[in-house]
Amino acid sequence: MGYSGVQLRLPQRELLDQHIEAYFTQVNIFFPLLHRPLFEMQLETMAEDPQFIAVVLLVCACTARSVHCPTATQHGRQGWAYFDQIQPFLQIPNSQPARIYDLQILVVS
């Protein structure tokens, strides 16, 4: 969908697991957008899809305050290093229909 060449960097797996746990226990319970079993399955099988990785980075950005990660702080804001990576994904190209990840990116961001 036009995202080739975009380099996305996820945190190390242990830290990523902490973000995912925090998201589903602190955020998703109030705003249930993501289905945890499906999300975790996709994490194992969709690791090459840049749009899904953008959703994962937004999960990390949402929980950056509760999961301490000094490398995720930019511009004095926690989680900004995650959010900053997904900027190319914030606009859905008019030429193609939106995928579920496009909508999740817009809502979670």
C-alpha positions in Angstrom: 0.0 0.0 0.0 2.9 2.3 -0.5 4.8 1.8 2.7 7.8 0.1 1.2 11.0 1.4 2.6 9.5 2.4 5.9 11.7 1.1 8.7 9.8 0.3 11.9 11.6 -0.7 15.1 9.8 -2.6 17.8 11.1 -2.8 21.3 12.9 -6.0 22.5 10.4 -8.9 23.0 10.4 -8.8 26.8 9.6 -5.1 26.8 7.1 -5.6 24.0 5.3 -8.2 26.0 5.1 -5.8 29.0 3.5 -3.1 26.7 1.0 -5.6 25.3 0.0 -6.8 28.8 -0.3 -3.2 30.0 -2.4 -2.3 26.9 -4.9 -5.1 27.4 -5.2 -4.6 31.2 -5.2 -0.8 31.3 -6.4 0.6 28.0 -8.3 -2.0 26.0 -10.7 -2.7 28.9 -12.1 0.8 28.7 -11.9 1.2 24.9 -12.1 -2.4 23.4 -10.7 -1.9 20.0 -8.3 -4.9 19.7 -9.1 -8.6 20.3 -6.3 -9.9 22.4 -6.1 -13.6 21.2 -6.2 -12.4 17.5 -3.7 -9.6 18.2 -1.3 -12.1 19.8 -1.7 -14.6 17.0 -1.1 -11.9 14.4 2.0 -10.8 16.3 3.5 -14.2 15.6 2.3 -14.4 12.0 2.1 -10.9 10.7 5.5 -9.6 11.7 6.3 -8.5 8.2 3.1 -6.4 7.6 4.1 -2.8 8.2 0.5 -1.7 8.9 0.2 -4.3 11.7 3.6 -3.3 13.1 2.3 0.3 13.2 -0.6 -0.9 15.3 1.8 -2.7 17.6 3.9 0.5 17.9 0.8 2.4 18.8 0.0 -0.1 21.6 3.5 0.6 22.9 3.0 4.3 22.7 -0.3 4.1 24.6 1.4 2.3 27.5 4.8 4.1 27.6 4.0 5.8 30.8 3.2 2.6 32.7 6.0 0.5 31.1 9.3 2.2 31.8 11.5 2.5 28.7 13.9 5.4 28.6 14.7 4.7 24.9 11.1 5.4 24.0 11.3 9.0 25.2 11.8 11.7 22.6 11.2 15.5 22.8 10.6 15.0 26.6 7.6 12.7 26.0 7.3 9.1 26.8 6.3 6.9 23.9 7.1 9.5 21.3 9.8 7.3 19.8 7.0 4.7 19.0 4.4 7.2 17.8 6.9 9.1 15.6 7.6 6.0 13.5 4.0 5.6 12.4 3.6 9.1 10.8 3.5 7.6 7.2 0.5 5.5 8.2 -1.8 8.3 9.4 -3.2 8.9 6.0 -5.1 6.3 4.1 -4.4 6.4 0.3 -7.5 7.3 -1.7 -6.6 4.9 -4.4 -7.1 1.8 -2.3 -9.8 0.6 0.1 -8.9 0.9 3.8 -7.8 -2.3 5.6 -8.6 -3.0 9.2 -5.1 -1.9 10.2 -5.7 1.5 8.6 -8.8 2.0 10.8 -7.0 0.7 13.9 -4.1 3.0 13.3 -6.4 6.0 13.1 -8.4 5.2 16.2 -5.5 4.1 18.4 -3.3 7.1 17.5 
